[in-house]
Amino acid sequence: MMTATHSLSERIGELLGQRNPQAEQLWHQHFRYNPAYGNERRHINEFLRLQLGAMPMDTTTQRECLNTDSSDADYLRHFETYVAPFIVKHGLPAWRQMA
């Protein structure tokens, strides 16, 4: 489990930033976890599933990586391998709405 000082959403931002610093900035501009929502991973997954589902290409593989039943380490490994490269390459619909 992530600590309060290094949340899952912060870790995702870092993984995106390793590929493109602008992607990390955009992540933090468009996703803000609200603890009142409850489970952070569920909140992230719902945001990303909606964003990826609105893309004009097949995102099944990326959305399948957004699960709730794996360890944080496995989740982040899959995110880094499948989801982050896709997001950095194509962006997210919310990012384009602000352009």
N, C-alpha and C positions, 0 to 999 in steps of 0.2 A: 504494500500500500504506500502511496506517495505521502510525504510529510506535508504539513500545512505550509511550510516555507518553500516547498518545491512541488507544486501541484501537478497533476496530470496535464492540465491545459498549458502550464508553463513549459513542461517537458516537450509537449507537442510543438510549441512555438520554437523551442531550441532546435528540435529535429528539422523543422522547416527552414530555420535560419542557417543551419549548416549547409543547406543546398542553395539558399538565396536569402540574404538578409531582409529584402523587401517582403518576402513571404511571411517571415516572422512578424514584421510590423503589421502587415495586413491581418494576420491571424489575431493578434491582440486587439486590433481596432474593431474587428467584427465578431469576436467571440469573447464574451465575458461570463465566466461562471458565477452564478448566484447561489450561494450556499443554501438559500431558502428553497431552491429547486430540489435539493436532495442529492442523490448520487451523481457525482461529477462525471463519471464515465458515461452514464446514461444520457446526461445532458449534452456532452460532447458528441456522442454517437447520434443522437437525434438531430443535432445541428448539421453534422457532416452527412448523414444519410439524406437529409432533405437537399442539401447543397449538391451532393454528388448525383442524386437522382434527377436533378434538374439539368444536368449536363447533356449536350446533344450526342454523346457517345455512350457506349456500354461501360458502366461502372460497377458491374456486379462483383468483380473480384475485389475492388476496393471496399465496397460496402460490406462484403462478407467478412472483412478483417475487423470491422467495428462490432466486436462482440462484447458481451458482459461476463462471460463465464471463464475467461482465461486469467492468468496472473498478469499483473501490471507489466512485468518484464516481457512476457510473450506478446501482450497487446502492443507495447511500444516497438518491439522487434518487427511485428507485422506492419505496424503503421510506417515505420522507417523504410521497410522493403517495398511495400505496395502502395500505400496511400500518399506518403509525402512526395515521392517522385511525380505522381500524377498531379497532385495539387500544385506543385512548383511548375510543372510544364503547362498546365491548362488553367490554373487559377480556380476560383470558385465564383459562382454567379453573384454572390453578395459583393465580392471585390469589384466586379465590373459595374455594378450599379452605382458605385461611388465615383467612378472615373468621369 
